[in-house]
Amino acid sequence: MKKTVLLLSFFLLGLSSIVTAQDYYMPTPEGFGKSATGGGTPTALNTVTVTTYAQLKTALNSTASTNAVILVSGTIDCVYTSVLLTNKTIIGLPGAKLRNTQITVTSNPPSASDSTTSAANSGTLYIKPGSNNVIIRNLIFEGPGAFDVDGRDNLTNEGTNVWVDHCEFQDGMDGNFDNKGAADNVTISWCKFTYLKAPTAGGSGGSADHRFTDLVGSAITDFPTDGRYSIIFKNCYWAEGCKARMPRARNAELHVLNCYYKTSVSGASAVGLGAGNQGTTCYVENSNFEQITTISSPVNEGSGTTVVKFDGCTKGTTPLAVTGFDVGTATKPTYTYSVMPVANVATYIPNTSCGAGATLQVTAAGEISTSCPNLGVEDYTLTGVKLYPTLVDTTLNIELSNVVSGDATITIYSTTGGKVLSSSKNNVSSNDKLSVNVAALSKGIYLCTVKIGESSTTLKFIKQ
């Protein structure tokens, strides 16, 4: 297994080699939620493992601004929980699940009492407005099944700077994972959405099949402070049972990247877009709509406009013609991100060991590792970068050769993905030497990413 924490001897042998950009295990988020650092690196002081709902609720409601890492072990049966989260990371140990399946429909057809009861307590976790800097990874969320009574979602987010990675969402009553209200700057990566239970018809909302998975913005007047929900769905998998909202957005700035669609539900609709009053833009890139009835369904609602662009997408192995799909002019996002060739999407994204869903390996201490290979990532690799000395005490030196001139950004991460240090220097060029003071870092292994322009590389070093 290729672990993020390596044996020292093996590490020293490969210290000067470039760490290939990993699209399966991302140490940090890409896209709109890139600033999320959560609770930082797990340590004995900031990490707690929870196995019961009471323990989970206590951990979630700990001091709002205190950095904390919450490790979830086993299956925890939950009730709908509203919480204000700031500087928090929630990581599921292998197989961990948050489950709310307590609500059942007791009459057929459903009665008013069923719908009232189920709507009040049908979801799992609600991240309240004011939440900031939250990471959730490697968790399974299980709901009671789709029933249109204006109930709750498995996960509802109204926080900012949020990264949800390698999670699986099953059978949300109203939705699997919705972002609304104050939500903004969100990265959703390597997540799987599915419905394993048959939908319940007859709810007060009017839909007999409400397997509607991911809503962004709850109304034409619902938008964050800056007017648009900035959200990327990267390497996500809308799987069997999904009916609609993959995602469905209004008042949004969306990037749908390397996503895979395969559901046999009749009439299923993938990317649903409404303008809202602030307008919606959507850039859909290198995604595979292998089995879906309707790929895109923009609608007129609100006073804004909707623009959408499909770039490099396919339906199975057939390239997707833009005619009939593109509306207006949606531009490519300007942030740096890695792209998987679209030909690899159908192989890598649904892979049960190294694909979307709760498929990360996590130790009891919260260290994340992977045996998964580089999954066909296309990126701009920066060459000619060397770190020294091999064992760093106070100063990490960075030697540049054969690089293109430009502004340099140096970011240091822990092996679990937390950003611990960053610095920058303008107008660097070949043969320059940079230095970073790392005296304050704890002993251990770190990853150093050096970025110049659109090119970057990541190297390892040991702080002694």
N, C-alpha and C positions, 0 to 999 in steps of 0.2 A: 504494500500500500504506500502510495506517495503522500506523506502526511505534511501538514503545514509546520509541525514541530518535528525536526529530523534528528537522527543520530549525529552527534558532533563530527565524527570522522567522515561520514558521508557528506555532510554539509561542507566541510573544509575542502574536500576534493572538488566540489562543484561551485565553490564560492564565486568565482569570477564569471560563471556562465550566466547568460540571460535567462530569466524566468519567462517562459512563453506565456503570453497573455491567455488567461483562463476564462473561457466563456461559460463554463459550467460552474466553477466556484469563483465567484467574484469577491475579492477581499473588501471591496468598497462598492457602493452603488454607482451606476452610470445614469446620466440623464437628469431629469428635473429634480430628483431627490438626492443628488450627489453630495449634498452637504450633511446628510444624516450620519452621525457617528454613534448615536444611541448612548448606551451606558459605558462605552469604552471596552477596554480589554478585561475579560473576566479575571478577577483576583479573589483571594480568600476573603477580602474585606468587603467587596462590593457585589458578591455573587451569592444567590440563594437558590436552592433547589426545592421546588414545590411538587407535592404529590396529591394534595387535596384541594377542594375549592376554597376552603377557609384559608389555607396557606397562600393560595393564588391571590385571593382578594386582598389579603394583608400586604403581600408584596407589591401588588399593583397600586395600592393606596399609600405606599411609603412616601416620605417627604418628596414633594413634587419635583424639586430641582436637584435632588441628589442623584448622582450617577449610580445606576444599578443594573445588574444583569440577572434576569430571572430565567432559570432553567426549568422546563416543564418535563416531568417524568411520568410516563404511563398515561392512562385515560382519566381525565377529570370531567365529571359531570357538572355542568355549570347552569346557572340561571343567567338571565340577561344582566350584564354588568356594565354600568357607565363609569368611566374613569378618566381622570386628568393625568396624562402621562407627559413627562418631560425628562429628557436625558435617560431613556430607558431602552434596554435591549431585552427581548423575549426570544429565547431559543428553545426549540423542542429537541429533547434527546431522541434518538431513533425510535420511531413508533409513537411519539407523544401525540395526544389528541385532546382538544377541548370540544366537549360534546353537549349539545342541548337537544335531547330527543324526548324530553318528558311530556311534551304536548302531543296529544293524539286526538284525532277526530273521532268522537264517540258515537255519532249518529250518521245515518246515510238516508237521505241527503243531510249535509251538515246543518246544524241548527245555529241560531244566533248566539247561544251560550258557548258553543264551540269556538266560533270566530272571535268572540270577545276575549275568551280565555287565552287562545293561542296568540292573538296579536300582542297581548300584554307581556308575554314572556316566551318569545319564540327565537330570539337571537342569542348570541354568545357575548360579544365584546363590542362596546361602543366607545371609541376614542373621542372625547369631548372637545369642543372648541377651546382654544387656548393651549392644547397639547402641542409639543414641539420636540423635534429631534428624537424620533422613535424608530427602532428597528425590530421587526418580527421575522424570524427565520425558522424554517424546518418544522412547522406545526401543521397538523391536520385539524380542520374545523368541520364538525359534523352537525347538521341541523335536522329538523324533524321531517323535512320534505316540503315541496312547494304547495302553497295553499294561499289563494289570493284574498287576504283579509287585511291588507295594509299592515302586515306584521313586521318583524325585525329581520335583519340580515345576520349571517354568521359573523361578519365583521363590518362595522360601519366606521368610517374615518372622517373626522372633521379637524384633524391636526395638520400641521405643516412640517416640512422636512421629514418625510416618512419614507422608509424603505421596507417593503414587504417582499421577502425573497424565499423561494423554495417552500412554499406552503401549498397545501391542497384543501380546496373548499368543496364540501359535499352537501347537497340537499338543503341549501338555505330556504327558509320559508318564504321570505319576500325577495331576497337576493342572496348571492354568495358573498360578495364584497362590494360595497357601495362607498363612493366618496361624494360628499355633499357639504353644504354650509360653508365653513371656513377652511375646508381642506385645500391644500395647495402644495406644490413642489413635492410630488410623490413619484417614487419609482416602484413599480411592481414587476418583479423579475422571476423567471422560472417557476411560475405558479400554475397549478392545474385546477380547473373548474369543471365540476361534473355533477350529475344528478343520478343517483343509483336507485332512488325510490320513485315509484310512479306518482305523478302529480295528483292532488286531490281537487276535484271539481266542486263547484257550487259555492265558492266563497263570495263574500259581499262585494269584492272588487270587480267581479264580472268575468274574469278570465278562468276558463276551465283548465288551462295548462300554463301555470305561472312559473315555469322554469327559466326565469329571467335573471341572468347571473350577475352582471356588473354594470351598475348605473353610476354615471357621473353627473351630478347636478339633479336636484329633485323637481325643479320647476323652471320656467323660463326666466323667473326673477331670482333664482338661486345661483349665487356666484360668490367667490372669495373677495377679499379686499381689493385686489388688483384687477378684478373683473373676469378672470379666466382661470379655470382649473388646469394647471400645468402638470400633466401626468404622462409617463411613459409605461407602456406594457411591453416588456422585453422578454422574448423566449417563453411566452406563456402558451398554455394548451387548453383550448376549449374542447372538452372531450364529450363522451357519450352522455346523452340526456339533456344537453344544453339546448334551449329553445330560442332565446333572443338575448339582446344586450351583451354583446361580446366585443367591445363594450357598447353602451348606449350613452351618448353624452350631449350636453348643451352647455353653452358658455364655457367652452373648453379649448385648450391647446393640447392636442394629443399627438403622441408618437407611438405607433403600433409596429414593433420591430421583431422580425424573426418569430412570429407567432404561428401556431398550427391549429387548424380547425378541422375536426372530424366528429360529427354527430349525425346519427341517422334519424333524428327527430324530423318528422314531416313539416315542411314549411319553415325550418329554422332560419333565422336571420342573424348575420354576424355584426358588422359595424353599422350601428344606427346613430345618426347624427341629426341633431336639431340645433338651430342657430342660437336660440335664446335671445335675450335682449342685448347681450354683449358680443355675440358672434362666436362661431366655432371653426377652428382649423384642425385638420387631421392629416398627418403624413403616415401612410401605411407602406412599410418597407420590407422587402424580402420575406413576405409571409406566404404561407401555403394554405389555401382554402380548399383542401382536398375533398371534403364531404360536407357541403353546406348548400342550402337552397338559395338563399339570397346573400350575396357578398356585401353589398352596401345599400343602405336605404336612407338617404338624406330626406328630411321633411322640412316643410316651411312652418316655423313656429317662432313667435317673438319678432322683434324688430331688427335683429342682427342678420348677418349673412353666414352661410356655411360654405367652406371650401375644403376639398379633400383631394389628395394625390395618392395614387397607387404606383409604387416604384419597385420594379423587380419582383413582383408577386407572381404566384402560380396557382393553378387549380390542379392539384396532383402534379404531374410532370408537364402540364401544358402552360406555357406563359400566359399571364392574364392580360388581355388587351385592355388598354386604358379607356377605349371608347365605351361610353356608357357608364363609367365608374368615376373618372375625374370630374370634379365640379370646381370651377374657378381656378385659382392658382395658390396652392399650398406649398410653402417652401420647406426645404430640408432643415432640420434642427441644426443649430450652430455649435452645440456642445460636442466634445469628443466622445466617441463611443465605438465599440467593436461590433463588427457585422459578420454574421455567419452566412455563407453562401446559401441561397434559397434551396439548392439541390440537397442540402444536408438537413433541412428542417424536419422532414418527415422521418428521418432516422434518429436524430438526436433528441428532439423535443419530447416525444412520447416514450422514450426509453425508460423502463421501470427502475433501472439502477442508476443511470446517469442522465436523467431527464427532468422534466418539470414535475413538481410535487415535493413532498418531504423526503428527499432522497440524499440529503447530506449525511455525512458521518460526523458525529459529535461525541467527544469524550465526556466523562462524568464531570470534568472540570470546565466544560464549555468550549474546549478547543475544537475547531472545525477542520476536518481533513477530507481528502478525497483520493480514491484510486482511479478516478476518471481521467481520460486523456484530454489533450487539447481537442476541442470539438469543432475543428475546421474553421477557426476564427481568422477572419481577414482583418489585419490591423496595420497600422503604420509603425514599424519597429525602428527604434532609434538605436543605431549601432555606434561603436567607438566610445563607449562609456565604461569606466573602470572605477571601482571603489577600493580604497585602501585606508588604513591597514586592515588585515583580515580580522583581527580582534581589536575592536575600537574601545578606547578608554574615554576620551573627552571630545575628540574631533574626528569626524568622518570626512575624508577627502574624496573629491570626485574629479576624475581626470577625463577630459573630453578630447577626442580625436576623430577626424573625419566626420564632423557634424555640420549641419547647416546652421548658419548664424540665426539668432533669434532670442526671444525672451525665454528664460528657463524657470521652470517651477519644480521644486524638489519637495516631495511629500513622503513622510515615513509612516508606515503602518505596522501595527502589531500583527502577529500571525493569525489572529482571529478577525482581522479586518478593520479594527478601530484606528482612526487617524490620530497619531500622537504628536506629530511635528510637521511643520511646513515652512518653506521659505522660498524666495524668488530672487532672481537677478536678471537685469535687463541687458540685452545686447551681448550675449555670450557668443563665442565662436570657437572654431577648432583650436585645440591646444590650450584652451583656458583650463584653469584649475579652480574648483569651487570647494568650499568647506562648510560644514554644518556642525554646530556645537550640540553634541548629544549627551553631555555630562549628566543631564537631569533624568535620562532614561534609566529604567530598571535593567538589570542584567537579563539577557535573553536574546532571541533571534528576532530580527526585524526585516521588513521589506522596504526598500527605498525606490520610489518611482521618480525618474527624471524625465521631464517632458519639455521639449523644445518645439514650439510651433504646434503642428498636428502630430508629431512623432513622439513616442515615449518608449521607455524600457523600464523593467523592474528588476532590481538586483537584491540579493540577500546580504546581510551582515550580522555579526555578533557583537553585542555590547557586553563588555566584560566588567 
